[in-house]
Amino acid sequence: MKSVFILLLSAANLAIGSAYAEEIHARPAFQPIPGIVVPMGGAVRDDNDALRQRLVDLAGGKGARFVVIPTASGNPAATGESAAHELRRRGAQVELLRIAPTWPGENIESARRAAADPANVAKIRAATGVYFTGGAQERYADVLNPGGVASPVLQAVRELQARGGVIAGTSAGAAIMSRVMFRDAPNSLLVLKGLLREGKEIERGLGFVGDDLFIDQHFLKRGRIGRMLAAMLAKGYKIGVGVDENTAAVIRGTDIEIVGATGALLIDLHDATVEPGPVNVRNARISYLDNGDHYDLAKAQARVFPAKRARGELKFGQPGFVPDFENPRGAFTDILGENAVQRALSQLVDGPDDHVTGFAFDLLAAADDPTPDLGFEFVLRRDDRTRAWESVGIDGKDYSVFDARLDVRPIRMTTPLYKAWR
């Protein structure tokens, strides 16, 4: 097992390359994304009216014609009908397509036949929006795009997108938006260590956001920054967006707008440099986009929510700046933990220090982990490109943070990490 894992680790890091362009002006043009693509981070609440109504409005408002595709779900009839109900009660007309291998009486072969059914294709061609439910995203790949061959239903969805329609998906339905997606990678630290096997941890996605953008979901809640960074490096992505739960990224052309309860994390590797071996990257740029914020992918520029901008920018490092985190908690011992990277960014921009450190490691490594002493140090830094705003709301402060610096390096942990006191 150890030799196989080390080979996988070496292959993944050879794919990373040795360095990225250092100059901002060398940034290649970002190709505008056709239509309107809306990855949602999963766990979207029924009472999130702003997000759900936005979907209907984007697809034409009252009378918008949606098709719901529940292929990924373990209970597609119930999941699909729930999604259809939420769209209908906000004014949309909805067709639920019976394309799922887990539908009672169906299997993978019958689901593939349904993905080629002219009647289903016709319903998509008459629609203004498509909604992909959550579940296991590998089912989307296996049914709609087996072996990388687009089914007639997938071709029809792409045609809908090309004519300006809405392509929305939650959880698994968001994961499929990239040309490469995570197929089944629940352990972010193992992915960060290099466990990225084709057809296992990663898979072909359906590619609705084009070749230049990587999407991940359940992002802050499940601490997925490590796995997204590793996949981006291994697959040559320069921009990645991790969308949190109960939140959406509305992508039109080159613009991203955040809508929902929390926000999204954006990683930019255009100016990063990478060393060979386990993930070892310097000068990655990291931004936290809050509800209402925009980001222009072509210009690499963020635009903060107007009400938040009116409160004024945080002036860290300047005379008169009074940090809110006067006694910071020190290092984050689990930077891959729930919401940890968001909290670290908040401390960075509203604290006394110009950097915050976090660590990623297994306190109790699995018996079959071939590299139990491999961990990672994450250092977030403020520099002359970093900007931030905060607002005070009912749940406390919500920060927007643009262009912080992120350095990640491998470190060797002591094993066992701790012993009995006596």
N, C-alpha and C positions, 0 to 999 in steps of 0.2 A: 504493500500500500504506500509506504513512504517513497519508494523510487518512482512510482506512478505519479504521486502528488508533486514531487519535485520536478518531474518532466513537464507536468501541466503548468506549474509555476513558471518554469523557464520559458515555455512556449508563449504563455500569456504575456510575459514581460518582454520577450523579443519582439512581439507585435507592437509594443508601445513605442519603440524607437528611442533615440537618444536625446532628442531635444525638439522643442517647438519654437516657432518664430518669436523673436524678441521684440519686434517693433509693431506697434498698434497699426501703423499705416500698411503693414504687410497682411493685415487681416483680409482673407478672401471675401468676395461678395456673398452675402447670405441670400439664397434663392427664396423669394416670397412663396409662402405656402398657399395653395389654392383653397377656395372655399373658406369655411369657418370650422376649425377643429377645436374640440372642447374636451381635453382629458380631465377627468374628475378623480380625485385621490381616493375615492371609496368612502364607505360609511356616510353617504349623503343622507342627512335627516329629512324626514317627510316635511318638517316645518321650515326647511331652508327654502323659503319661497323666492328669495331674491335669485338664487341660482337656478332653480327649476323654471321659474317664470322667464328667466333670461334665455334659456334654451328655446322655449316656445317663441319668444319674441324674435330671436335670431333667425328662426326658420320661417318667419312670416307672420307671427302674431296669431290672433284668433283664426282658427281654420288651418293653421300650419299642418302639414301632412307628414307624420312620423311613421317610420317602420322600426319596430323593436326586434333586435336579434339576440336571443338568450342562449346562444350556443355554449357559452362557458359554464353556465349554471348547473349545479347538481340537482336543482328542482326548477327546471326552466319554465314550466307552466306557471308556477306561483311567482317566481322572480320576474318573468316577463310581464305577467298581468299586473304586478305591483308597479313596475316602471310605466306601463301603459296607462294605468289609472292616474298616476301623478301628472302625466302629460295631458291626459284628457281633461282633468279637472281645472287645468289652466288654459283650456281653449283649443287644444290640438285634436286633430283626428289621427287615430293610431291603428296600425295593423301589426299584430303580433305574428311573427313568422315561426313556424314549427320546424326549426333547424337546430337540433340538439341531439347528441348521441345518448343523453341521459333522459330524454323524454320517454315516458312509459311506452314500451313496445318498439322503441327505436334503438339503433346502434350506430357505430361509426360509419358503416357503409350506407345505411339509409339516410343518415344526416348528410353525407356527401351528395347523395342523389337529390335531396331537398335543396342543397346549395346550387344545384344545376337546374332546378325546376323553373321552366319559363314563367309560371304563375308568380313565383316569388321574385323573379327578376322584374316582371312587369310592375309589381307593387313598389319596388325600389325606384324604378324609373318614374313613377307617378308621385314620388315623395319629395319633400323639401328638406327632410332631416332623417338621419339614422341614429339609433341609440343602441349601443352595445352594453349589455349588462355585465355584472361582475361574475366571479366564479374562478375557474381554472383556465388561465389564458392559453395554455397549450391546446385546449380544444378548439379555439379559434384557428390556430395554425394548422391543426390536423384536419379540420373540416373545411375551412374556407380557402386554405392555401397549402394543400398537401404537397410536400416536396418542393415548395416554392412555385407551384403552378396555381395561378389565381382561378378560382371557381367563377362561373357566370355571375353568381350573387356578388362576389367580391369585385368583379369587374364593373358591375352595375353601381356598386357603392362608390368606386373610384370615379365613375362617370358623373354621379351626383355631386361629388366633391368638385370636380372640374367645372361644373356649371354653376358653382357658387353655393351649394347646399351645406348643411350643417352635419358634421360627423362628431358625435358625442359618445363618450364611453366612460364608465365608472369602474374603478378598481382594475380587474382584468381587462375591461373594455378600454382603459387608459393605457395599460401596458402594451397593447398591440399597436399603438400609434407610431412607434419608431420602426425603422427597417430592421433593427435588432432589438430583441426584448429579453427580459428574464423569463425563462420557461418555468423553472422551479428552483429558487435559490433562497431558502428561508434563513440561512445563516450568513449574515452580512460579513462577519469577520473571516469566515472561510473563503468567501469570494475575494475579499481584500487580500487574503494570503495567496490567491492565485487559482482557486478552484473555479474555473470557467470553462466547462466542457460543452461543446456544441451538441445540441439535442438533449442536454441534461440541465445545466444551469441556464444556458442561453439558447436562443432559438431565433429563426426569422420572425420578425414582426410583420404587420400589414402595411407599414410605411406611410401612413397618412400625413405625417409631419415632414416627409422628405428624408434626404440623406444626411442632413447636417445637424439634426436635433435629436437628443436622446430624452426619453420620458420615463419617469418612474413614479410610483404611486404609494399611498399609505406612508408618506415619506418621513415626516417628522415624528409621527406617532410611533413608527417602527424603527426609527434610527437608521435609515438606509443610505446615508451619505457615503459610507465606505464601499458598499457594493456598486453604487452608481459611479463613483470615481474610478474604481477598478475596471468596470466595463467600458467606460469612456476611453480610458487609456489603452485598453487592449484592442478596442475596435476603431480607434482613430477619431472619435468624436471630440469636437472642441467646445460644444455647448450642451449642457444637460439641465433639465428642469425636473425637480422632484416636487410633486404636488401633494399637499397634505390632505388628510381626511376632511370631508364635509366642505371641500373647496374645489374650485375649478380654475384652469388656465384657459382663457378664451384667446385663441390664436388666429389672427387674421393677417395675411400677408407676412410682414415682418414684426408685427406688434403682438405682444402678450399682455393681457389684462387679467388680474387676479380677482376672482369673485368668490366669496364664501366666508366661512367662519374663521379661518386662520390665513395661511398663505402658502408660498412655494419657495423653494431654495433653488437658486440658479448658480451653476458652476461654469466658469469660462476658462478654458485651457489655452487660449491663443498665445498668451505670453509666458506660458509655463515652461520650465525646463525639467527634464526627467532623467534620472540615473537608472542604469540597468539593475536588474535584480528585483526583489520585492518592491512594491509600490513605494517610490521615493521621488516626490515631485515638489518643486519649489515655484513660488510665485503663481500658483493658481489663484484665480479671483473668485470670490464667493459673495453672493447677494441674497438677502432675504426680502422677498416681495410680499407685502402685506395686502390685505383686502383693499381693492381700489387702485393699487399701484399698476403702472405700465412699464414695459421694457421693450425697447426697439432693438431687435436682433441684428439689424443691418448696421446701426450706428453704435451699438454697444452702449446705449444710454438708457437710464431709468428716469421715470417721471413719477413722483410721489403723489399720492391721493391729495387733491386740492385742500380739503379741510385740514389735513395733517401738515401740508406745506405752509398753511397760513399761521401755524403755531411757531414756525421758525426751525431752522436747522440746528442740530446739536453742534456746539462749538468746542469739541474736545481739544485739549492741548492749547487753547487760547486763554488769555487772561480773563478771569471772571467765571470760567467754567466750573460749575459745582457738580461733581459726579453724583449720580443717585446711588451707585454701588460703592459707598465709601469704604466698606470692609468686604471686599470680594471673597468668595468662598475658596479661592485658590484653584488648583488644577481640577479639571473635570475627569474623574477617574473612569468614567464610561461615556466617552463622547459619542458612542453609537447607541446610547440609551434614549428613552422616550423624550423627545423635545430637547435633548441635551445641546445639540449644535445651535438651536435657536436661542436658548438661554445663554450660551457662551457668546454669541454675537451681541446679545443685549448687554451683557457685562462688558464686552469689548468697547462698545461705543458710549456707554454711560457709566464707565468705571474709571479709576485713577491710572490704570496701566495701559500701555500701548500694545499689549499682547495678552492673549489668554491661551493656556495650554490644556490639552485634553489627551487622553490615552484610550487606545482600543486594544484589549487583550482578553483572554479567557482566564478568569480567576481559577476555575476548575476545568481544565481542558479535557475534552473527550478522550477516552482511552485510545481511539484510532486517529487522533489528530497527530500527523507526522511532524508538525512543527509547533509543539506546545509552548516553546520559549520565544516564538515570534510575536511581537506586538508592534504597535504603531503609535508614534507621537504626532498629534495634530497641533499646530501652532497657528492661531488666528492673530493677524496683526492689523493695526491701523497704520495707514501711511497717507501720503498727500493725495491719493485718489479716493480714499474712503470718505463716504458721506452718510449721514444718518439723521432720521427724524423720529420723534416719538409723539404719541398722543395718549391722553388719559381718558379711558372709557370705563364702562361699568365693571369690566373684568380686570382693570388695572392698565398698565402701560403696554402698548403695542408698537414695536419698533419697526421701521423700515431701514434696512442697512444695504448700502450699495458699494460694491468694489472693495471689500476687505480682502486682505491677502491671506492665502492658506498655504502652509507648508506641511507636508506629510513625509515622515521618514520611518523606516523600519527600525525597531529597537529589540534588543535581546532582554527578555524577562528572566528573572530568577525563578527556577522551578525546584521544589514547590515554592510558591510565592510567599507562604507564611508557615509558621510552626507554632506549636503550643507555647504559651508564655513560660511554662515551667516543664 
